[in-house]
Amino acid sequence: MTGNGIMTVRIGIGGWTYKPWRGTFYPEGLAQKRELEFASRKLTSIEINGTYYGSQKPESFAKWHDETPEDFVFSVKAPRYATNRRVLSEAGESIERFFTGGLMELKAKLGPVNWQFMPTKAFDPADFEGFLKLLPKTVEGRTIRHAVEVRHESFRTPDFVAMARAHGVAVIFAGDSDYPQIPDITAPFVYARIMGTREDEARGYPEDGLDLWAQRARQWSEGTTPAGLDPVSPQPAGGGPREVYLYVISGGKVRNPAAAMALMDRLGTPAPA
């Protein structure tokens, strides 16, 4: 909880290794091995994307933990081997391997896990609920927060929203994208990925766009669905304040760090020391 009575809003980007950021976000001459150290002192969170494509060494997770400030948090994309399959309820082995493969070396810096699904993956209620039942609530005594990024229009239904709420899983909001817009609050936290930055805008978005996303992040943190969004199902009463994780992803990617920092400025979010 922040001093103004709302929950923490964490703002970040996807990954930290991107050549066009050198000289635009990263200072000229900064050693590549110090890029995470630098980024984690300008932003409050980063979504680790490499974990989606393959396993990472426990030593890498431990190194990332040690290179970042105490109050920094990573979200982590779960492996595609768990989500890009015909029968999701058979993903148990891949899920277990992910959590026992070194991920917990992030310790208290482990934020939500993003389970991203292909745009062709339609909502099969029985199979999807079977998948949600496989997601561990705790690992090594640490609570695990799960978020699902669904990209097929069939998920935009009250049945799916109710299922996510029943399991305490966040539905990722894919802002400024062509993916289904599901702004419903379904978990004790909100996870948004906004994808509308443009290279011809110095800070990714025009001023009114930055104002809009800052306002939405603030409203989510207060536990309300922002005005102008179209929930699939009414939010239950008494939701209360929630942590927010907002990542500036895709779009005019070279501008994403600038957009994230501009949103932090608007929200009065200090960079980690």
N, C-alpha and C positions, 0 to 999 in steps of 0.2 A: 504494500500500500504506500502510495506517495503522500507527501505532505498536504496535497490539495484534496485528499479523500478519494482518489480514484486508484485503480490498480495499475501496476506497472505496464507500460507500453514499450515493447522492445522492437526496435527498427533495425533492419539489416538488408543484406544482399545475398545472392546465391553464389557460394564459393568465394575464393579470394585470389585465384590464379587466372588472370585474363590479360593477355598482352596489351590490348588497347588502354588498360588502366594505368600502364606504366608511363608516367609523364603527365597523366590527366588526374588520376587519383593518387597514385604512388609518386613520391618525389623522384626526379631524375637521379639515377645512380643508386637508388635503394637496392640492396641485394635481394634477389628473389626469395631467399630463405627467410627474410625478415618481413615479407609482405603480410603474413597473418598477424604478426606482432603489431605492425602499423595499423592494419584495418580494424583490429579489435580494440584499438584506442580511439577510433573515430566513430564506431558503431556500437550498438549494444548486443547484437546477435548476428550470427551468420548461419545460413543453411548449408550444411555439408552435402554436396551433390555426388561426389565420387563414390560414395557408398551405394548408390543406386546401380552403378555399373559393375562393381566387383568388391570383393572383401578388402579390408584394410588391415594392416598389421596392428596388434595391440600397442606396439611401440609408437605408432603414428598417433593414435588417440591420446596416449599419455603425453606425447610431445605437444600436441595441440592444446591440451589442458594446461600444460606448464607455460606455454608462450602467451597466454591470454590473461587479462586482468581477473581479479577475484570474482567480480560480479558479472562477468561475461557468460553468455549462454549460447550453446550451439543447438540448432534443430538438425535433424539427421534424416536424409531420405533413405528409406528402407530399400533393400535390394529388389531389383526387378524380378529376380527368380521367385520371389514370393507372390508378386502381384500380376505378372504377365503369364498367367496359366489358365487353362480351360476350367479346371475345378479348383476354386480358391480354398475350399475347405480341406484340401490335401496339402496345404502349404506349411503344415506344422514343423517339418524338419528344417525348411529354409528359415523360418522365423526363429526357431531355437538356435540355429547356427549363427544367425545375425547377432543375437543377444549374448552369446557365449564366445564370440570371436574377437573380443577386445573393446567393444563399444563402451562397456562400463568403466573403462579407464578415463572417460570424461568426468566421472564422479558427479559432483553437484552441478557441473556445467552442462550436463545433458538435459536439453529441453525436449520439446515434443518430437515424436517420430512421424514423418510424413510417409504414408503409404499411398503412392501414386499409381493410378490405373490408366491403362491405355484408353484413348477415345473410343475404341471399338468395343470396350467391355461394358455390356449392358447389365442392368440391375436384375439379378436373380435372387429374390428374397431369401430363400432357404440356403443357398450356397453362400451368399454374402454374410448372413448371420453366422453361419458355420465358421467363416473366416474371422469375424469379429471375436468369436468365442476363443479363438486360438491366441489372441493378443494378450500377453501377460500384463497383469495389473502391477506387479512388482517384480524386480529382478535384483538379487543380492541385497534385499532389504530397501531398495530404492523404488519409489513410485514412478511408473512409466506412463507418460501421457501420449495418447495416440490421436492422429489426425488422418483423415482419408481425403485424397484428392481424386474425385470421380469426374469423368469427362464425357459421359454419355447422357443424353437428354432423359433417358429412362429413369435416372436417379432423382430427377426433380419431381418427387412424389411424397405425399405425407407419410407413406409407409416407410420410406427410407429415412426420413427425418426422425420419425418416432423410433426407429431401430437404432440410429446413431445416439439419440438421447438416452435410450434404455441402457446402452453400453458406455455412456459417458465419453464418447468419441467425438472429436470436433470434425465438422465438415469444412474443408478448406474453401475459402471464398476466392475464386479466380477472377479478380477485378480487372476491368478493362480488357477482357478477352472474349473470344467467341465460344468459350466453354460454358456449360450450364451455370447460371448464376443462382447459387443456393446460399443466401445470407443468414439462414437460420442459426441461432445459437443453440448448440447441442451438448456443450461440455463446459467445464469450469474455466475454460480459456477459449480464446478466439485465434484462429490462424488464417491470415490472409496473404495472398501472393498477388501483387498488382503488376500488370504487364503492359502499361500504356506509355512508357517513356519514349521520347523522341530525341534523336541526335541533334536536331536543330534547336532544341531548348537547352540552355546552359545548365539548368538544374532538372532536366528530364521532363518535367511537366511545366506548363504555364502556371502563373501564380494562383489562379483560381482552382486549378487542378490540385496543387499542393494544399491549398486551404481545405478543399473538399475531403481529401484523404486524411488530413490531420483531424478534421471534425469527426469523420467516421471512426477513426481509431479511438478518439476520446469517448464517443458514444458507446462503442463496443466495451470499452474499459468500465463504463458505468453500468453495463449489463443490459443495454437497450439495443435494439436493431436500428441502425441509422435510417433517417428519413430518406425516401427516394429509392430504397431497395425493396424488393418484392419477396417477402418470406413465403416459403412453400406452406408452412404450417404455423399457426400462432404460437408465440413463445409462452411457455408456462409462467404463471405469476411467481414472483419471489426469486428471480434468478440471481440478482445481486451483482456486485462488481466482479470483473473477470480480468485476468492477465491477457494481454494482446501480443501476438507475434505477427509483425507485418514485414514482409520481404518484398523488395523491389526486384523483379525478375524479368528476364527477356526484354522485349521492346527494344529501345535504343540503348543497348546494354552498356555502352561506354559512359552513359550519363547516370546509371543506376546508383553509384555511390553518392553522387551529388544530390540526387533526389532523396535518398535515405537521410542524408545529413540535413537537408532542408526541412524534412518532416520532423526530425528530432528538434530542430530549432523552434519550429512552430509549437511543438508540444512541451517545450522547456525541458527536454530530456538531456541530462548531462552525459558527455562521453565518459566511458570508464577511465579511471586513473591508471 
